[in-house]
Amino acid sequence: MSQQSAYLYLLSPSRPDLAETSTPEEQSIIGEHFAYLQQLLAEDKLVLAGRTMDFDPIGLCIFYADSPEQAQEIANNDPAVVKGVMTVTVRPYGIALLKGRD
């Protein structure tokens, strides 16, 4: 297996008021998104995931992949992206400091 690198994917809601006015279908998709992130965590690919808690939320995931192409594939396969609830941007990411790591 090749050396894994860290990547960042940023998620933006497909509409500004999604957090406050999500439909039952959108809530279900967000549940699928959360389960997808849990799967990445179980596979030891996910470093962290979360979202901002203000008026203009964005989601942030830092994860490992073998290549830029695999990183983009992981982000594009997020159910929230596949089903159009969120848009995604993927960027290489350098982890400089991490609690528990020398």
N, C-alpha and C positions, 0 to 999 in steps of 0.2 A: 504494500500500500504506500502511496506517495505521502509526502509531508503535508499535513493539513494546515491550512491558514485560517485566520479569523476573518469574518465578514460581518457587516452590519446591514440589517434591512430595516428600513423605515416604512411604516404603514400609515397612510392617511385615509381618513374616512371618505367614501365616495360623495358624501354630502356633509356640509358643515354641522348640521344638527343631528347627526346620526345617533350620538350617545343619548340624547334626550328624547328622540322620537322614533327609535327603531321599531320596526314592525315585528310581529312574532316570527316571521320568516327570517328577517335579518338577525334577530336574537338567536335563532337556531343556528344560523351560519356562524355567528360569533362563537357559539358553543363548539362548533366543529373546529374553528380556528384555535380555540384554547386546547382542545384535544390534540390537534396537530402539534402544537408547541409542547404539550406533555409528552408526545411520542418522540419528538426530537430530543427532549431532555432524557428520556429513558434510553435513547440510543447514544447518549453521551455526546451529542452534537451541539446542544444548546448551552450557552454560558449563562445568559440571562434574557428575560423578556419582561416587558412592562409597558406602561403608557403614561403620558403626562396626565395630570388630573385638573387641568384648567379648561378654559372656555374653548380652546382650539386643540383638542387632543391629537397626539401622534403616538403611534406604537413604535417600540424599538426592540429589536432582537439582535443579540450578538451570538454568533454561532460559528462552528467549524465546518469547512468543506475542503475537498481535495483540489478543487480548481475553481476559477471564476465561473465557468459554465455550470458546474455542479451547484455553486452558491446561488446562481440565478434560478436554476431549476428548483431548488429547495424553496426559495421565496415565491416563485411563480406557482408552486403546488399548494401553497397555503389556501385552504378553502375560502377564506375571506377574499382573497385575490381572484381565485378561479371564478367565484360567483359574483364578483363585481361590487362587493360591499366595501372593499378597501383597495387602494392602489399601493404599489410597492416600488421602492428604490433600493438597489443593492450596491454596496460599496465595500472595497477591501478595508479592513480595520486592523490596526495594530494595538494589541493589548499591552500597555506599558506597565501597569500595576494591577495586581489582582490579589485580593485578600486570600491568604492561605498558600500563595505561590511565592517562592523566593525570587 
